[in-house]
Amino acid sequence: MPSFLALPDPLAAKSDPLLVGADEQHFALIDTALQAAVADLEERLAEVRAGSGGDYQEVLERDQQVHHLTGRLRALRRYGVDLCLGRMDPVDGPPVYVGRLGLSGPGGDRLLVDWRTPAAEPWFAATHGDPRGLVSRRRYRWSAGRVVDYWDEVFDPDAVAAHAAALDDRSSFVASLGEARTGRMRDVLGTLQADQDAIVRAGSRGALVVDGGPGTGKTVVALHRTAYLLHADPRVGRDRGGVLVLGPSRPYLHHVADVLPSLGEHGVATATLRDLLGPVAADVPDDLPDEADPHVAVLKADAAMVEAVDRAVAVYEEPPTTGIEVATPWGPLWLGSAGWEEAFEAPGPGAVHDEARDEVWQAVVAVLHDQLDHDALDSDGVTVTTDDLAAVLRRDAVLVDLFDRGWPVLDASEVVEDLWTVAALLRHCAPHLVEDDVRRLLRSDPRAWTTSDLPLLDAARRRVGDRGVVRERHRREAEARAERTRMDEVVDHAIATDDSDLAIMSMLRGADLREALAGDLVGAAAPVRELAGPFAHVVVDEAQELTDAEWRMVLDRCPSRSLTVVGDRAQARHGFAGTWAERLAAVGLDRVEVASLTVNYRTPVEVMEAAEPVVRAVLPDANVPTSVRSTGVPVAHLPVTALQQVLDEWLAEHPGTGTACVLTTQPPPAAAVPDSPQVSVLHPAASKGLEYDLVVLLDPDSFGEGVTGAVDRYVAMTRATQRLVLLEPGPAERPEER
């Protein structure tokens, strides 16, 4: 039997067969079962992919099956035996091994229980105060498919002698904290703490706030919660809408990209607020500036401005007041102002504008169709359908022009541009604004977008609609019409040429035959815009920054109001008054629970001692967490001219391992930053949610004044997991003294 252990010499005592013999045997069973499972999945996947034909529902079910099998196969190939996270020894019964996925042997015996199942919960939740029926718990550390260390916790002191356990002064969790960063967040399944696991497994109803300061693990806990809910909660499954994870920046999404796949969840929607704009995002730069005028930012943050966008679209939905006589082959028809109004009311208030054009046009056709003398036409053997009339009306240039001017095709970006350039429109749509507000909101360049415009652009997109959806529907309808025309010809020909003795075809009504044949003309579903929602559950990270208008972007995609809200009041760049419950009540969430994390696992004591006074100077009641680890490396204060030296020395000490980041409001000299994938340069505000082994603050006083400047410095300092360096200008280097 091959060994699945590779313990270094200092841990030789842990290699005692009495300690690891049972594990080695169990790992061998897992290895055998894995090989069989992979072979079985490959065979089943090949069979499913070989299938062809069938109706739309069968194709959809086959695609779903391929997705499921591919995800399972990918997870098994990614990990192998190291799917196993650890072992728990119950007071009664045999050991239970916990894995990233569940796995059974050929006889149906359970080799691994999935970490998300109730059976695995004691492994995460057991504490010395509440051992959850366990005698002991073992956690493994894997590398290249072999165990390189493991840790035991014994919950019953009287049972230590009776159980083989390797007691260690250093827990697996604390040991993992000092490891070098790779630029990607790792999952923490092997070291998830009891308080964190309780948040992961909390129910999905309402909004759960995961509140915690820097380094408390709130982001990674929220991601584990996502994987748990997708697996365990039927209200959150993909067939109910799935989960959307919203992050503050693209670097953040890159940082967390590996976590959900490592937990067996692929294809979860992740996005920034800008990404939610869908097709409109093409009109908006990647790096949007903040609003230069703070007062303008406050005005745009108000949910009332979202309502103004809705009113702006409604301006373009005015029925013509001009009547028109329309000539048709069945006699002239009249469409007056009352008829226009009736047609324009068909979609109802708040309809998606561009997509509702078809409904309004059909209502126009219906109004005119009602005027036809159907009795006279029937007596002449003529039947005029609404489709027949619509084909004639589309060729009436005057009618079409009146319709297009009354309900034009709109562009979402241009709707918002009009608000910022046409004072009369802005006054009409936002009557709550005083004249000075109107003047400040107007701008000469309507496309000078800022971050404050995002929720308004999104509101316009949702209200105006997606032209791509309309075009796709028109394409499918045109194909269906063409196919029906072809079928009409087939039916007419079949009846005309039927020379059977019973004249079977003639006995059938042509309409019945046409309907039977047309039954197969079921077009494919319109393309789904992935980020348009609705989603069953939404995770919002750095939620303390969201304005009322931005919350509208989120809640419009989450009708269930099932959310995981992740944030820290002390990291709000523009301040955060009141409690989480008060803040969320203000945006319409009345079912709110708060789970607080107070232990800082990431940031060393030395760094937190320097960072705490920075935030307390502006937020005395800040929830500053308690650090549990020390590196023994004090925070360094050096001149700005030392930047290159600091980075060069660090790279020499950490060749190919670890990450460093320079946080600055101004680009540093290019020559001072080595060209290395281990080194990044970011604005302080863009560093939220990220972590680095070495963090260098370049002239931290330049980050700004007041709450915003202090919070940016606090956030930037607490990105460090090992070492923090503050580079400060000397007297001759300060801008005011040059």
Buried (B, 14 or more C-beta within 10 A) or exposed (E): EEEBBBBEEEBEEBBEEEBBEBBBEBBBBBBEBBEEBBEEBEEBBEEBEEEEEEEEEEBEEBEEBBEEBBBBBBBBEEBBBBBBBBBBBBEEEEBBBBBBBBBEBEEEEEBBBBBBEEBBBBBBBBEEEEBBEBBBBBBBBBEEEBBBBBBBBBBBEEBBEEEBBBEBEEBBBBBBBEBEBBBEBBBBBBBBBEBBBBBBBBEBEBBBBBBBBBBBBBBBBBBBBBBBBBBBBEBBBBEBBBBBBBBBBBBBBBBBEBBBBBBBBEEBBBBBBBBBBBBBBEBBEEEBEEBEEEEBBBBBBBBBBBBBBBBBBBEBBEBBEEEBEBEBEBEEBEBBEEBBBBBBEBBEEEBBBBBBBBBBBBBBBBBBBEBBEBEEBEEEEEEBEBEBBBEBBEEBEEBEEBBEEBBEEBBBBBBBBBBBBBBEBBEBBBEEBEEEBBEBBBBEEBBEBBBBBBBBBBBBBBBBBBBEBBEBBEEBEEEBEEBBEEBBEEBEEBBEEBEEEEEEBEEBEBEEBBEEBBEEEEEEEBEEBEBBBBBBBBBBBBBBBBBBBBBBBBBBBBEBBBBBBBBBBBBBBBEBEEBBBEBBBEBEBEBBBBBBBEBBBBBBBBBBEBBBEBBBEBBEEBBBBEBBBEBEEEBEEBEBEBBBEBBEEBBEEBEEEBBBBBBBBEEBEEEBBEEBEBBBBBBBBBBBBBBBBBBBBBBBEBBBEEBBBBBBBBBBBBBBBBBBBBBBBEEEEBEEEE
